[in-house]
Amino acid sequence: MSALTVMAFDYGTRRVGIAVGNSVTQAGQALKTIAAPNIDVLFQEIQILVDEWQPNQLVVGRPVHPDGEEHEMTAKATRFGNQLRGRLNLPVTWVDERFTSAILEADPKLRDNLDAHSAALILEQYFAERPPA
């Protein structure tokens, strides 16, 4: 079985963190945080990364309250994932991200590129939840 390249996104209204990894190492590598002025520029930047990394699968962090209840950002992240699927024609999976930012904020070294590191944690969460091949 060949390795699956997966790109993960930590969606925010002001910034989107992006990470990449594969099913062999099951580790996420923070790529970059994009602060785009509008959705079209955001997707142009994402397309450049997709062309470079050629992912087979996309993963989007799905923010929810600690008790699992949805909130305003849940719908926005879901819509973003649907736009990724529509624009890039790649499968999208959502991953519960309710604890990723809290983990990262505890480590001052990671705060500079917080959103991309958060995407890396989302990706590792995805790999942890996948059944073994």
Rosetta constraint file for C-alpha pairs under 8 A:
AtomPair CA 3 CA 22 HARMONIC 6.23 0.50
AtomPair CA 3 CA 23 HARMONIC 5.47 0.50
AtomPair CA 3 CA 24 HARMONIC 5.85 0.50
AtomPair CA 4 CA 22 HARMONIC 5.29 0.50
AtomPair CA 4 CA 23 HARMONIC 5.11 0.50
AtomPair CA 4 CA 24 HARMONIC 7.59 0.50
AtomPair CA 4 CA 55 HARMONIC 7.45 0.50
AtomPair CA 4 CA 56 HARMONIC 6.08 0.50
AtomPair CA 4 CA 57 HARMONIC 7.45 0.50
AtomPair CA 5 CA 20 HARMONIC 7.27 0.50
AtomPair CA 5 CA 21 HARMONIC 5.89 0.50
AtomPair CA 5 CA 22 HARMONIC 4.35 0.50
AtomPair CA 5 CA 23 HARMONIC 6.63 0.50
AtomPair CA 5 CA 53 HARMONIC 7.74 0.50
AtomPair CA 5 CA 54 HARMONIC 7.22 0.50
AtomPair CA 5 CA 55 HARMONIC 4.66 0.50
AtomPair CA 5 CA 56 HARMONIC 5.43 0.50
AtomPair CA 5 CA 57 HARMONIC 6.63 0.50
AtomPair CA 6 CA 20 HARMONIC 5.72 0.50
AtomPair CA 6 CA 21 HARMONIC 5.41 0.50
AtomPair CA 6 CA 22 HARMONIC 5.65 0.50
AtomPair CA 6 CA 23 HARMONIC 7.62 0.50
AtomPair CA 6 CA 55 HARMONIC 5.12 0.50
AtomPair CA 6 CA 56 HARMONIC 6.00 0.50
AtomPair CA 6 CA 57 HARMONIC 4.82 0.50
AtomPair CA 6 CA 58 HARMONIC 5.65 0.50
AtomPair CA 6 CA 59 HARMONIC 7.15 0.50
AtomPair CA 6 CA 123 HARMONIC 7.65 0.50
AtomPair CA 7 CA 18 HARMONIC 7.05 0.50
AtomPair CA 7 CA 19 HARMONIC 5.74 0.50
AtomPair CA 7 CA 20 HARMONIC 4.38 0.50
AtomPair CA 7 CA 21 HARMONIC 6.55 0.50
AtomPair CA 7 CA 55 HARMONIC 5.96 0.50
AtomPair CA 7 CA 57 HARMONIC 6.50 0.50
AtomPair CA 7 CA 58 HARMONIC 4.94 0.50
AtomPair CA 7 CA 59 HARMONIC 6.18 0.50
AtomPair CA 7 CA 123 HARMONIC 7.44 0.50
AtomPair CA 8 CA 18 HARMONIC 5.65 0.50
AtomPair CA 8 CA 19 HARMONIC 5.16 0.50
AtomPair CA 8 CA 20 HARMONIC 6.09 0.50
AtomPair CA 8 CA 58 HARMONIC 5.73 0.50
AtomPair CA 8 CA 59 HARMONIC 4.47 0.50
AtomPair CA 8 CA 60 HARMONIC 5.68 0.50
AtomPair CA 8 CA 61 HARMONIC 7.58 0.50
AtomPair CA 8 CA 119 HARMONIC 5.49 0.50
AtomPair CA 8 CA 120 HARMONIC 6.87 0.50
AtomPair CA 8 CA 122 HARMONIC 6.74 0.50
AtomPair CA 8 CA 123 HARMONIC 5.50 0.50
AtomPair CA 9 CA 16 HARMONIC 6.59 0.50
AtomPair CA 9 CA 17 HARMONIC 5.57 0.50
AtomPair CA 9 CA 18 HARMONIC 4.73 0.50
AtomPair CA 9 CA 19 HARMONIC 6.63 0.50
AtomPair CA 9 CA 58 HARMONIC 7.80 0.50
AtomPair CA 9 CA 59 HARMONIC 6.21 0.50
AtomPair CA 9 CA 60 HARMONIC 4.82 0.50
AtomPair CA 9 CA 61 HARMONIC 6.25 0.50
AtomPair CA 9 CA 116 HARMONIC 7.82 0.50
AtomPair CA 9 CA 119 HARMONIC 5.16 0.50
AtomPair CA 9 CA 122 HARMONIC 7.70 0.50
AtomPair CA 10 CA 16 HARMONIC 5.52 0.50
AtomPair CA 10 CA 17 HARMONIC 4.81 0.50
AtomPair CA 10 CA 18 HARMONIC 6.46 0.50
AtomPair CA 10 CA 60 HARMONIC 6.28 0.50
AtomPair CA 10 CA 61 HARMONIC 5.36 0.50
AtomPair CA 10 CA 115 HARMONIC 6.13 0.50
AtomPair CA 10 CA 116 HARMONIC 7.10 0.50
AtomPair CA 10 CA 118 HARMONIC 6.32 0.50
AtomPair CA 10 CA 119 HARMONIC 4.82 0.50
AtomPair CA 10 CA 122 HARMONIC 7.48 0.50
AtomPair CA 11 CA 15 HARMONIC 6.81 0.50
AtomPair CA 11 CA 16 HARMONIC 4.66 0.50
AtomPair CA 11 CA 17 HARMONIC 6.57 0.50
AtomPair CA 11 CA 60 HARMONIC 7.26 0.50
AtomPair CA 11 CA 61 HARMONIC 6.92 0.50
AtomPair CA 11 CA 77 HARMONIC 5.88 0.50
AtomPair CA 11 CA 80 HARMONIC 7.47 0.50
AtomPair CA 12 CA 16 HARMONIC 5.43 0.50
AtomPair CA 12 CA 73 HARMONIC 7.85 0.50
AtomPair CA 12 CA 77 HARMONIC 7.60 0.50
AtomPair CA 14 CA 35 HARMONIC 6.01 0.50
AtomPair CA 14 CA 36 HARMONIC 7.53 0.50
AtomPair CA 15 CA 33 HARMONIC 6.46 0.50
AtomPair CA 15 CA 34 HARMONIC 5.51 0.50
AtomPair CA 15 CA 35 HARMONIC 4.51 0.50
AtomPair CA 15 CA 36 HARMONIC 7.14 0.50
AtomPair CA 15 CA 115 HARMONIC 7.31 0.50
AtomPair CA 16 CA 33 HARMONIC 5.54 0.50
AtomPair CA 16 CA 34 HARMONIC 5.22 0.50
AtomPair CA 16 CA 35 HARMONIC 6.62 0.50
AtomPair CA 16 CA 115 HARMONIC 6.42 0.50
AtomPair CA 16 CA 116 HARMONIC 7.53 0.50
AtomPair CA 17 CA 30 HARMONIC 7.90 0.50
AtomPair CA 17 CA 31 HARMONIC 7.80 0.50
AtomPair CA 17 CA 32 HARMONIC 6.03 0.50
AtomPair CA 17 CA 33 HARMONIC 4.30 0.50
AtomPair CA 17 CA 34 HARMONIC 6.39 0.50
AtomPair CA 17 CA 114 HARMONIC 7.63 0.50
AtomPair CA 17 CA 115 HARMONIC 4.13 0.50
AtomPair CA 17 CA 116 HARMONIC 3.84 0.50
AtomPair CA 17 CA 117 HARMONIC 7.26 0.50
AtomPair CA 17 CA 118 HARMONIC 6.93 0.50
AtomPair CA 17 CA 119 HARMONIC 5.60 0.50
AtomPair CA 18 CA 30 HARMONIC 6.33 0.50
AtomPair CA 18 CA 31 HARMONIC 5.57 0.50
AtomPair CA 18 CA 32 HARMONIC 5.51 0.50
AtomPair CA 18 CA 33 HARMONIC 6.12 0.50
AtomPair CA 18 CA 34 HARMONIC 7.91 0.50
AtomPair CA 18 CA 115 HARMONIC 7.30 0.50
AtomPair CA 18 CA 116 HARMONIC 4.88 0.50
AtomPair CA 18 CA 117 HARMONIC 7.95 0.50
AtomPair CA 18 CA 119 HARMONIC 5.42 0.50
AtomPair CA 18 CA 120 HARMONIC 7.37 0.50
AtomPair CA 19 CA 28 HARMONIC 6.11 0.50
AtomPair CA 19 CA 29 HARMONIC 5.28 0.50
AtomPair CA 19 CA 30 HARMONIC 4.29 0.50
AtomPair CA 19 CA 31 HARMONIC 4.87 0.50
AtomPair CA 19 CA 32 HARMONIC 7.07 0.50
AtomPair CA 19 CA 116 HARMONIC 5.84 0.50
AtomPair CA 19 CA 117 HARMONIC 7.25 0.50
AtomPair CA 19 CA 119 HARMONIC 5.25 0.50
AtomPair CA 19 CA 120 HARMONIC 4.97 0.50
AtomPair CA 19 CA 123 HARMONIC 7.28 0.50
AtomPair CA 20 CA 28 HARMONIC 5.59 0.50
AtomPair CA 20 CA 29 HARMONIC 5.32 0.50
AtomPair CA 20 CA 30 HARMONIC 6.68 0.50
AtomPair CA 20 CA 31 HARMONIC 6.76 0.50
AtomPair CA 20 CA 53 HARMONIC 7.92 0.50
AtomPair CA 20 CA 120 HARMONIC 6.98 0.50
AtomPair CA 20 CA 123 HARMONIC 7.46 0.50
AtomPair CA 21 CA 25 HARMONIC 7.37 0.50
AtomPair CA 21 CA 26 HARMONIC 6.44 0.50
AtomPair CA 21 CA 27 HARMONIC 5.66 0.50
AtomPair CA 21 CA 28 HARMONIC 4.71 0.50
AtomPair CA 21 CA 29 HARMONIC 6.01 0.50
AtomPair CA 21 CA 123 HARMONIC 7.25 0.50
AtomPair CA 22 CA 26 HARMONIC 5.61 0.50
AtomPair CA 22 CA 27 HARMONIC 7.00 0.50
AtomPair CA 22 CA 28 HARMONIC 7.78 0.50
AtomPair CA 23 CA 127 HARMONIC 7.09 0.50
AtomPair CA 26 CA 124 HARMONIC 6.30 0.50
AtomPair CA 26 CA 127 HARMONIC 5.82 0.50
AtomPair CA 27 CA 120 HARMONIC 7.59 0.50
AtomPair CA 27 CA 123 HARMONIC 7.47 0.50
AtomPair CA 27 CA 124 HARMONIC 5.74 0.50
AtomPair CA 28 CA 119 HARMONIC 7.77 0.50
AtomPair CA 28 CA 120 HARMONIC 4.27 0.50
AtomPair CA 28 CA 121 HARMONIC 6.58 0.50
AtomPair CA 28 CA 123 HARMONIC 5.66 0.50
AtomPair CA 28 CA 124 HARMONIC 5.74 0.50
AtomPair CA 29 CA 117 HARMONIC 7.62 0.50
AtomPair CA 29 CA 120 HARMONIC 5.59 0.50
AtomPair CA 30 CA 116 HARMONIC 4.82 0.50
AtomPair CA 30 CA 117 HARMONIC 5.10 0.50
AtomPair CA 30 CA 119 HARMONIC 6.83 0.50
AtomPair CA 30 CA 120 HARMONIC 5.38 0.50
AtomPair CA 31 CA 116 HARMONIC 6.13 0.50
AtomPair CA 32 CA 113 HARMONIC 7.27 0.50
AtomPair CA 32 CA 116 HARMONIC 5.38 0.50
AtomPair CA 33 CA 113 HARMONIC 6.62 0.50
AtomPair CA 33 CA 115 HARMONIC 5.98 0.50
AtomPair CA 33 CA 116 HARMONIC 5.35 0.50
AtomPair CA 34 CA 42 HARMONIC 7.05 0.50
AtomPair CA 34 CA 45 HARMONIC 7.58 0.50
AtomPair CA 35 CA 42 HARMONIC 7.61 0.50
AtomPair CA 36 CA 41 HARMONIC 5.84 0.50
AtomPair CA 36 CA 42 HARMONIC 5.11 0.50
AtomPair CA 37 CA 41 HARMONIC 6.77 0.50
AtomPair CA 37 CA 42 HARMONIC 7.56 0.50
AtomPair CA 38 CA 42 HARMONIC 6.28 0.50
AtomPair CA 39 CA 43 HARMONIC 6.18 0.50
AtomPair CA 40 CA 44 HARMONIC 6.22 0.50
AtomPair CA 41 CA 45 HARMONIC 6.27 0.50
AtomPair CA 42 CA 46 HARMONIC 6.25 0.50
AtomPair CA 43 CA 47 HARMONIC 5.90 0.50
AtomPair CA 44 CA 48 HARMONIC 6.47 0.50
AtomPair CA 45 CA 49 HARMONIC 6.70 0.50
AtomPair CA 46 CA 50 HARMONIC 6.14 0.50
AtomPair CA 47 CA 51 HARMONIC 6.01 0.50
AtomPair CA 47 CA 88 HARMONIC 7.73 0.50
AtomPair CA 48 CA 52 HARMONIC 6.27 0.50
AtomPair CA 49 CA 53 HARMONIC 6.03 0.50
AtomPair CA 50 CA 54 HARMONIC 5.23 0.50
AtomPair CA 50 CA 55 HARMONIC 6.38 0.50
AtomPair CA 56 CA 90 HARMONIC 6.82 0.50
AtomPair CA 56 CA 91 HARMONIC 7.54 0.50
AtomPair CA 57 CA 90 HARMONIC 6.20 0.50
AtomPair CA 57 CA 91 HARMONIC 5.40 0.50
AtomPair CA 57 CA 92 HARMONIC 6.26 0.50
AtomPair CA 57 CA 93 HARMONIC 7.80 0.50
AtomPair CA 58 CA 90 HARMONIC 6.78 0.50
AtomPair CA 58 CA 91 HARMONIC 6.06 0.50
AtomPair CA 58 CA 92 HARMONIC 4.70 0.50
AtomPair CA 58 CA 93 HARMONIC 6.35 0.50
AtomPair CA 59 CA 81 HARMONIC 7.96 0.50
AtomPair CA 59 CA 92 HARMONIC 5.52 0.50
AtomPair CA 59 CA 93 HARMONIC 4.82 0.50
AtomPair CA 59 CA 94 HARMONIC 5.64 0.50
AtomPair CA 59 CA 95 HARMONIC 6.89 0.50
AtomPair CA 59 CA 122 HARMONIC 7.73 0.50
AtomPair CA 59 CA 123 HARMONIC 6.79 0.50
AtomPair CA 59 CA 126 HARMONIC 7.45 0.50
AtomPair CA 60 CA 77 HARMONIC 7.23 0.50
AtomPair CA 60 CA 78 HARMONIC 7.94 0.50
AtomPair CA 60 CA 81 HARMONIC 6.10 0.50
AtomPair CA 60 CA 92 HARMONIC 7.11 0.50
AtomPair CA 60 CA 93 HARMONIC 6.31 0.50
AtomPair CA 60 CA 94 HARMONIC 4.86 0.50
AtomPair CA 60 CA 95 HARMONIC 6.22 0.50
AtomPair CA 60 CA 122 HARMONIC 7.60 0.50
AtomPair CA 61 CA 77 HARMONIC 7.20 0.50
AtomPair CA 61 CA 94 HARMONIC 5.73 0.50
AtomPair CA 61 CA 95 HARMONIC 4.93 0.50
AtomPair CA 61 CA 96 HARMONIC 5.98 0.50
AtomPair CA 61 CA 97 HARMONIC 5.21 0.50
AtomPair CA 61 CA 119 HARMONIC 7.32 0.50
AtomPair CA 61 CA 122 HARMONIC 5.96 0.50
AtomPair CA 62 CA 74 HARMONIC 5.82 0.50
AtomPair CA 62 CA 77 HARMONIC 6.06 0.50
AtomPair CA 62 CA 78 HARMONIC 6.96 0.50
AtomPair CA 62 CA 94 HARMONIC 5.80 0.50
AtomPair CA 62 CA 95 HARMONIC 5.50 0.50
AtomPair CA 62 CA 96 HARMONIC 4.98 0.50
AtomPair CA 62 CA 97 HARMONIC 5.52 0.50
AtomPair CA 62 CA 98 HARMONIC 7.63 0.50
AtomPair CA 63 CA 70 HARMONIC 7.49 0.50
AtomPair CA 63 CA 71 HARMONIC 7.83 0.50
AtomPair CA 63 CA 73 HARMONIC 6.35 0.50
AtomPair CA 63 CA 74 HARMONIC 5.20 0.50
AtomPair CA 63 CA 77 HARMONIC 7.38 0.50
AtomPair CA 63 CA 96 HARMONIC 6.31 0.50
AtomPair CA 63 CA 97 HARMONIC 5.34 0.50
AtomPair CA 63 CA 98 HARMONIC 5.49 0.50
AtomPair CA 64 CA 68 HARMONIC 5.42 0.50
AtomPair CA 64 CA 69 HARMONIC 5.66 0.50
AtomPair CA 64 CA 70 HARMONIC 4.86 0.50
AtomPair CA 64 CA 71 HARMONIC 6.18 0.50
AtomPair CA 64 CA 73 HARMONIC 7.72 0.50
AtomPair CA 64 CA 74 HARMONIC 6.05 0.50
AtomPair CA 64 CA 96 HARMONIC 7.25 0.50
AtomPair CA 64 CA 97 HARMONIC 7.34 0.50
AtomPair CA 64 CA 98 HARMONIC 5.71 0.50
AtomPair CA 65 CA 69 HARMONIC 5.21 0.50
AtomPair CA 65 CA 70 HARMONIC 6.26 0.50
AtomPair CA 65 CA 71 HARMONIC 6.94 0.50
AtomPair CA 65 CA 98 HARMONIC 6.68 0.50
AtomPair CA 66 CA 98 HARMONIC 6.23 0.50
AtomPair CA 66 CA 99 HARMONIC 7.96 0.50
AtomPair CA 70 CA 74 HARMONIC 5.62 0.50
AtomPair CA 70 CA 75 HARMONIC 7.80 0.50
AtomPair CA 71 CA 75 HARMONIC 7.14 0.50
AtomPair CA 72 CA 76 HARMONIC 6.68 0.50
AtomPair CA 73 CA 77 HARMONIC 5.95 0.50
AtomPair CA 74 CA 78 HARMONIC 6.14 0.50
AtomPair CA 75 CA 79 HARMONIC 6.08 0.50
AtomPair CA 76 CA 80 HARMONIC 6.14 0.50
AtomPair CA 77 CA 81 HARMONIC 6.23 0.50
AtomPair CA 78 CA 82 HARMONIC 6.31 0.50
AtomPair CA 78 CA 94 HARMONIC 7.78 0.50
AtomPair CA 79 CA 83 HARMONIC 6.20 0.50
AtomPair CA 80 CA 84 HARMONIC 6.24 0.50
AtomPair CA 81 CA 85 HARMONIC 6.28 0.50
AtomPair CA 81 CA 92 HARMONIC 6.44 0.50
AtomPair CA 81 CA 94 HARMONIC 7.74 0.50
AtomPair CA 82 CA 86 HARMONIC 6.16 0.50
AtomPair CA 82 CA 92 HARMONIC 7.61 0.50
AtomPair CA 83 CA 87 HARMONIC 5.92 0.50
AtomPair CA 84 CA 88 HARMONIC 5.65 0.50
AtomPair CA 84 CA 89 HARMONIC 7.48 0.50
AtomPair CA 84 CA 90 HARMONIC 7.52 0.50
AtomPair CA 84 CA 92 HARMONIC 7.57 0.50
AtomPair CA 85 CA 89 HARMONIC 5.06 0.50
AtomPair CA 85 CA 90 HARMONIC 5.26 0.50
AtomPair CA 85 CA 91 HARMONIC 6.06 0.50
AtomPair CA 85 CA 92 HARMONIC 6.09 0.50
AtomPair CA 86 CA 90 HARMONIC 7.82 0.50
AtomPair CA 95 CA 122 HARMONIC 6.63 0.50
AtomPair CA 95 CA 125 HARMONIC 7.18 0.50
AtomPair CA 95 CA 126 HARMONIC 6.21 0.50
AtomPair CA 96 CA 122 HARMONIC 7.82 0.50
AtomPair CA 97 CA 101 HARMONIC 7.96 0.50
AtomPair CA 97 CA 122 HARMONIC 6.26 0.50
AtomPair CA 99 CA 103 HARMONIC 6.41 0.50
AtomPair CA 100 CA 104 HARMONIC 6.39 0.50
AtomPair CA 100 CA 118 HARMONIC 5.87 0.50
AtomPair CA 100 CA 121 HARMONIC 6.33 0.50
AtomPair CA 100 CA 122 HARMONIC 7.01 0.50
AtomPair CA 101 CA 105 HARMONIC 5.98 0.50
AtomPair CA 101 CA 114 HARMONIC 7.87 0.50
AtomPair CA 101 CA 118 HARMONIC 6.20 0.50
AtomPair CA 102 CA 106 HARMONIC 6.58 0.50
AtomPair CA 103 CA 107 HARMONIC 7.36 0.50
AtomPair CA 104 CA 108 HARMONIC 7.86 0.50
AtomPair CA 104 CA 110 HARMONIC 6.42 0.50
AtomPair CA 104 CA 111 HARMONIC 7.07 0.50
AtomPair CA 104 CA 114 HARMONIC 6.99 0.50
AtomPair CA 104 CA 117 HARMONIC 7.52 0.50
AtomPair CA 104 CA 118 HARMONIC 6.95 0.50
AtomPair CA 105 CA 110 HARMONIC 7.52 0.50
AtomPair CA 105 CA 111 HARMONIC 6.45 0.50
AtomPair CA 105 CA 114 HARMONIC 7.87 0.50
AtomPair CA 107 CA 111 HARMONIC 7.06 0.50
AtomPair CA 110 CA 114 HARMONIC 5.75 0.50
AtomPair CA 110 CA 117 HARMONIC 6.85 0.50
AtomPair CA 113 CA 117 HARMONIC 6.27 0.50
AtomPair CA 114 CA 118 HARMONIC 5.96 0.50
AtomPair CA 115 CA 119 HARMONIC 6.22 0.50
AtomPair CA 116 CA 120 HARMONIC 6.35 0.50
AtomPair CA 117 CA 121 HARMONIC 6.41 0.50
AtomPair CA 118 CA 122 HARMONIC 6.23 0.50
AtomPair CA 119 CA 123 HARMONIC 6.16 0.50
AtomPair CA 120 CA 124 HARMONIC 6.29 0.50
AtomPair CA 121 CA 125 HARMONIC 6.09 0.50
AtomPair CA 122 CA 126 HARMONIC 6.25 0.50
AtomPair CA 123 CA 127 HARMONIC 6.39 0.50
AtomPair CA 124 CA 128 HARMONIC 6.13 0.50
AtomPair CA 125 CA 129 HARMONIC 6.22 0.50
AtomPair CA 126 CA 130 HARMONIC 6.27 0.50
